[in-house]
Amino acid sequence: MARTATIGGLSFSSTGWTHPDGWTVWLDNNAEGWDDGVGVRRERPKRLRQHGEFTEPGFRDGRLVTLEGDVTSPSEQAAAGAKLALAALLADGGQGILIVTDTAQPTMSAAADLADAPKIRHKNDTTLEYQIHLHCPDPRRYGATAPATTGVPVTGGGLTFPLFTPAPPGLLDFGQPGYPGTATIANPGTAATPPRFTVIAAMAPNGFTITDLVARRRLVYTGALGPGDSMRLNARDGSVLLNGYADRSTLLTVREWTRLAAGASGTWLFEAPGSTGAQLTVEVDPAWW
């Protein structure tokens, strides 16, 4: 299995990744911790004057990932540049996106920050040995975004009279087909994942409703949308943003957020009475533990 882990502009590869400056990074441990399960924390209150404990829900800890290997360089100067680049990885204390690709699994990613200082030492003048510890606060690993777009429902036509015309031979015309106004997406992963919704419309004076037809739960937005407006709703953090920055959460009068279950498909119905050109885009990132 060939594997490459990419973060902060650097790639760590079991087959070798060569930087534009000429040094090559080798990944020797296949990103230890990426494939493993993660710890569980659980409160364990004792039963008063009885044997045993009470059962409490358990929650997963963050994921710890270690990148370890060698860096080979064509010269001492290139090795020194590689050492500087490795030492600067996520040095500002922020997060990066760890992306792991290999030949046996889907490409997956997770937000990550440094869990400890990078360890870098010389094996010889042109070869370095490195060890980098990363912490992924969200233990889930996310796949490529799967989108689906729909407009509002449109009713179909009915039988056209007179029947069986033109003759001969004559036929039955049921008119134009309708449109269900639904979007369907599958989550092939092993963890539930939160969907994101984007609504645009030339005009939506009466707001809109998004209904999860599987869970039978709704999101009802009562504000108006005008030309050029875009409304973004994110089930991960409950945010409701107009045009990417303006908080409109007070206008989401029904907020029955749901997650798409592992190995399941979700279908969402989009309704926007009195709207013109209204469209809903649903996005789901498949998730794995």
Buried (B, 14 or more C-beta within 10 A) or exposed (E): EEBBBBBBEBBBBBEBBEBEEBBBBBBBBBBBBBBEEBEEEEEEEEEEEEEEEEEEEEEBEBBBBBBBBBBBBEEEEBBBBBBEBBEEBBEEEEBBEBBBBBEEBBBBBBBBBBBEEBEBEBEEEBBBBBBBBBBBEBBBBBBEEBEBEBBBBEEEEEEEEEEEEEEEEEEEEEEEEEEBBBBBBBBBBEBBBBBBBBBBBBBBBBBBBBBBEBBEBBBBBBBBBEEEBBBBBBBEEEBBBBEEEEEBEEBBEEBEBBBBBBEBEBBBBBBBEEBEEBBBBBBBBBBBB
